[in-house]
Amino acid sequence: MKTVLIALALTAQAPATAQPRADGWRLAGDPNARLSWMRSYASAGDDWINDIVPLSGDRFLAVGFLNRDDNAEQSARAWRALAAIVRGDGSAAADRHYGERGVNAFWSAREGQGERLAFAGFTTEGGAGGIDALAVSTRADGAVVAERQFGGAGYDRFTSLAPAGDGHVFLGHSQPAGEDRRRLFAVRTDADLDPVWERIIEAPESLGALYIAAAADGGFVVAGGIGSGEGDIVVIKLDGDGRELWRRTIGSAEASDVNHGLALLANGNIVVVGYSRSWGARDNDLLAATLSPTGEVLAIDMLGGAGDDRPILAKADAAGGVVIVGQTASAGAGGTDLMLARLGPDGSFMPGVITLGTAAEDHGTAIHPLGGGDLLVAGYSNAAGGRGGQDAFLARLSAPSWGRSNPAFERRQVRSSLSSSD
């Protein structure tokens, strides 16, 4: 893979919503949950937040993109990568945009030594053509320290990153020009984004990766999808040099099973989340699989209603479970609403399911658990910012109890060798 140095432009913007607001939003499913505040990030195009990561000093970084317009000519597209920093009380600490032309998007980020920030995403500015995987490092004030593109003339993107010594491992997929088969693509860099190693992992069918997490043994766990058409969820363990140690697929022959979440628990167990029409689902239902550190499948659980229900991101919480954000058409304020669910330490879905939305279309895209059970959630909505298209929002919810059953959703255990003490 070719690496290319580029030059993104940084702009600092005033927050899109000066006073947090939540007009017209309905929170349902748990009377103990409360909406503390909400912020919106809006442009003339579509706007998304893809991840929320913690920073030092009770601050949080929301990353994504602004001004997406798929109907515009390629030469006229001007997506800007978003890096917004908020405090725990909802006040804005910074609102930064990167990129001036073409497509620029951040999909995840992390804070490293000296409060330097690293971002994973993709861009069409410069590079080898097509869409190239993007790695960016900035100072705490947002000034770009280093940036690189990785990839060829096809479609290459980073969607996740993990700590690796004093540097990072960036993960995504690579699809050469003229091919319809994706390949897992991982790059380890030092703190200045200089490559240490690059790895391509292939399969006879398409193999795409979305998430990476650092394991306690110095290796990495990767989650994504494998197959074309009726594909499956795939989990891959890499050693510290990016070499594959084992691979597991999760799914059935009934329908496609799509990955959208990865979390590592304190006991070393691996949780992958996705959506599926298998195992008695009425439409797409949430699927959660728990694996041992060596890849043994310990539990598979399903949760869903009569409509289309999909997870988008999952994070481990301090109580040993996993919180999940996504979207539902089975309950809520109308249309599609943001959906929140939680897995207990035993790998099963808890009874509570929470919805947040308006009469418009509202989707959940990112989540971060806070101390005491509170949650930061993000998504996009046609009602969030009032600028047209899909506007991004970021909100804080007080701690749900998760114990009150939501009658619109049914939990089904597909497989379990776990007990509540595991």
N, C-alpha and C positions, 0 to 999 in steps of 0.2 A: 504494500500500500504506500502511496505517495503522501508525504506530509508537506503542508504548505503553510508558510507564515502569512497572515492577513492583517488587515487593519480595520477593526470595527470602530464605529463612532459611538461615543457615549453621550447621552443627553440626560439631564436631570429635570424632571417634570414636577409640577405641583400635583399633589394628590388629586385623583379624579373626583373624590368625594371629600370635601373639607370636614364635614361632620358625619360620623357614622350614622347610618339609618337602616331601617328594615321595613319600609312602608309596604303593606300588602302581602307580607310573607306569613305563612301559616306553619307552625311547628306542631307536629302531632305524633302520637305513639307512646309518649311518656310524660305524665303531668309534672314530673320532677325536673325535666329538661327546660332550660330557658335560653332564649337568644340574647346574649349580652351586648353584642354590637355587630355591625356589618359594614364593610367597605366595598366599594365598587371600583372597577378599573375598566374604562370604556373608551372606545374609539369608533370611527365610522364603520369599521369592519368587524370581524369576529375576534373575540378576546378570550383567552383561556389561561387558567393557572394550573400547572401540571404537577407541582410538588410544593410542600411546605417543609422547611428544615429549620432546626433551632440554631440560634446564634448565641454568643455570650451576652450577658446583661439583660435577660428577659426580653430578647428581641427575636424575631422570626422572619425568615426570608421566603417570600412567595415568588416562584419562577414560572414563566410561561411565555406568552407572546401576545401582541396587540396587532390589530388592523389586518387580520387575515381576510383575503378576498380571492376565493377560488375562481370567480368568474372573470377576474381581470386578466388582461394579457400578461404573459410572463414578464415582459419588460417593464410593466407598470406596477407589479406587485411590490409592496413595501411593508412586509411583516417586520415588526420590531421585537426583539427579545426583551422580556420584562424581568426586572429584578427589583421587587418592592419589599421594603423592610418595615415591619410594624412592631410596636411594643405590645405587651400582653394586655394593656388596657384599650387597644384598638387605635391608638394615635400613630400617625405616620412618622417614621424616622427617615425614610428615603424612598424615592420613586425613580428608578433608573431604567432607561431604555437604551438598547444597543442595536446598531445597524441603521443604514440609511436607505438601502435599496435591496431589491430581491427578497428572499425569504431568510429570516433569522429567528430562531426559536430556542429557548432553553427548556429542557425537560426535567433536569434535576440539578442539585448543587450540594456543596458541603463546605463547612468552615474548617480551615486548616490552621497551621501554626501562624502566629502573629496576626490573627484575624483575617488572613488572606482567604478569599473565596474562590472556589473552583466550580465551573459550570459545565454541564454536558448538554449538547443539543445538536442542531444542524443548521446549515446555511447554504445559500447559492452565491454569496459574494466571493469572487475570485475562485481559486481552487482549480480542480481538474475538470469541472463541468458537472452538470446534473446537480444533485443535492449531496453535499459533503458533510461528514461527521465533524462536529465542532467542539473543541475544548478551549475554555477561556479561564484565565486566572486574573483576579483583580485584587487591589488593595482594599482595605476596609472602607475607604471613601469612594470606591467604585472605579477608580482609575485602572485601566487595563495594564497588567504587568506582562502577560504573555498570552498568546492565542495561536492555535494551530487548527488546520483542517486535515482530516484523514480520509482517504478514499480515492476512488477513480472517477470515471466518467458516468457512472450509474447513480444508484440511490444508496447512500451511506448515511447512517444516523447513529448518534449516541442518545440513549434514553435513560441511562443510570450511571452512577459511579460509586466507588467504594474506596476507603482509605487503604493505602499500601505503603508501609514504611513512612517516609517523608513525602510520598507522592500519592498517586491515585491510580485506580484501574477504571477506565472508561469502557462501557459496554453498550452494544447495540447490534445492528445487523448491516450487512453489506449485500447489495444486489447489483452485480455488474450490468452495464448497459446491454440491452437486448436479451436479457435473461429474465425469467419469471420465478426463479428460485432464489430465496434468501439464504444467507449464511451467517452464523454467529460470528461477531466481530468484537474482539477485545484488545485494548491497548493499555499497557502499563506505562506511566510517565513518572518522571521525577517532579519535584515541586514547581519547576519552571516549564513543565509540559514537554520536555525533551523525551522522546520515546526510549523506554527500556526494553520492551518487547511488544510484538504484535502477534495476535493469534486469529486465525480463521478456522472455525470448526464447521464441517459440512455434514450433510446427510444426503441420501439419494433423492429425498423430497426436500421441500423448503424447510429451513430451520432458522427461525427468527428468535431473537432474545430481547427481553424488555427490562429485566431487573437483575441486579447483582448485589450481594451482601458479603462482607468479610466474615469468614468463619474463625472460630477460636484456634484452630490448628494452623493458621497462616494461609489457608487456601480460600476459595471463594465459592459461593453457591450462586447459580444462575438459573433463572426461570424464563420460559418463553413458550413458543408453540412449534410443533413439528407436523408436517404433512400438508397436503393440498386438498381442498375440498373439506371432507369430514376429518379435520385434524385433531390432534391431542395436545394436552399440556405436557411440557417437557421440563425436567429438572436435571441440571448437570452440575457435577462437582468438579472444580478446577483446583490444581495445586497452586502453590505460590508463584510458579512460572507460567501459569496459564494453560497447563496441559490437562486434558480431560482424564479424570479418575473413574467416574461412573456416570451413568445416564439412566433416568427413569422416565417413563411416559405414563400419563394418567388420563384415562378416558374410556369410552366404550365405542362399540361399533354402531350404536344407535344413531348418533348425531355428533356434531363437532363439539369439542370441549376447549374453551379459549381461555388462556392465562391472562389475568389482570391483577397481579399482586403477589408479593413475596415478603415473608417476615421470618427472622431467626429468633427463636425463643432463648431465654437464659439457660435452659437445660440442654441446649444444642439442637433441639428439634427444629425441623424446617416446616413452615406452613406456606402452601401455595394456594392462591385463590383465583377463581375464574368464573365463567358462566357456561351453562350447559343445558341441552335439551334431553339429556340422558336420564336414566334411573327415575322415570315417572314424572319428569317435569312437564307442567302444562304449557309453559312457554320457556323462555330462557330463565333459569334459576341460578342462584348463587351456589357455587361449589367450593368447598374448602377441603384440602387434603393435608394431613400431617404426616411427615416422614421423619425417620430417625436420622441422626447425623451420618449414618452410612447408607441412607437411601431406602431403607425398608418402609413401605407404606403402612402406617399405623392406623389411620382413620380417614374416612371420606364422609363428609356431611353435606347435605343440601338444604337450601332455604329458598322459598319463593312463593308467589301468589299466582293468581290467574293471568296476570299480565307479564310483560317483558321486564325482567329484573336482572341487572348486571352490576357487578362490582367493577371499580376502576382502580382503586389503590388500597393497600392494607399496610398497617403499621403495628408492631408489637407495643403493648402498653406496660406500665410498671407493675400491674397486678398479675402478669403472666399470661394474659390473653392477647387477642389481636382485634383491633378496631378496623372497620371496613367502611369505605365510602363508595357510593355508586349512584345508580338511578333505578327508579321503579315506575311502572305503569299499573301496579296492582293496588295502590292506595295513595292518599295524599290530597292535595288541593285541586288537582285536575291536570290532565295531560301527563307529562313525565315530571317527577319530583326527585330531588336529592334524597338518597336513601342511606341510612346508617345502620350497621349491624355489628355484632361482636361475637367472637369465638371465645369460649372459655379455655382454660389450660388443658382440658381434656380433648380439645379439637372439635367440640360440638357447638353449634350455634345456640346462643342464649335466646330466651323468649322474646326479648324486646327488639323491636324494629322501629326506627324513628324516621319520619319524613319531614322535609323542609321544602316549601315551594310556594308558588303562586298559581294563578289560573293559566299562566303562560308555561312554556317549556323550560324546565329547570333541571340541570344535570350536576351531579357531584363528581369532582375530578381529583381532589387531594384532601389529605387528612393528616393531622399530627396530634397525638395524645399529650395532654398537659398533666401536671401534678394535680392530685385530688380528683382525677377523673374527667376534668374539663377537656373539651376538644376544640381544636381549630379545624375548620372545614372550608373548602373552596370548591368553586364550580363555575358554571356559566349559565346565563339565563337571558331570555328575551325581555325580562322585566327589571334587570338589575341596575343598569346605568342610564337608560333612556336615550342612548345615542344611536340605536338601531343595531340590528344583527344580534349576535350573542355577546353579551357583556360579562366580564369576569367579576366574581365576588369572593370575598374572604370574610368569614364570620367566626365568632367564638360562641360555643354552647356550654352552659353549665352542665355538671356531671349527670348523665343519664343513669338510671338505676339498672336498666337492662333486664329487670326481672318481671316486668309486666308484659304478658303475651299480647301480641298484635294479631287479632283474628283474621286479618287479610293475608297472613303468611303462615306457611306450614313448614316445619322442620322434618327432614327425613334422614335417618342414619343409613348410609350405604354399607359402611364397613367400619369396625372399630376393634382394636386390640389394646386400646388405652383405657386406663382407669382414672378417676379424678385425682389420684395421688401421683400420677406420672408427671 
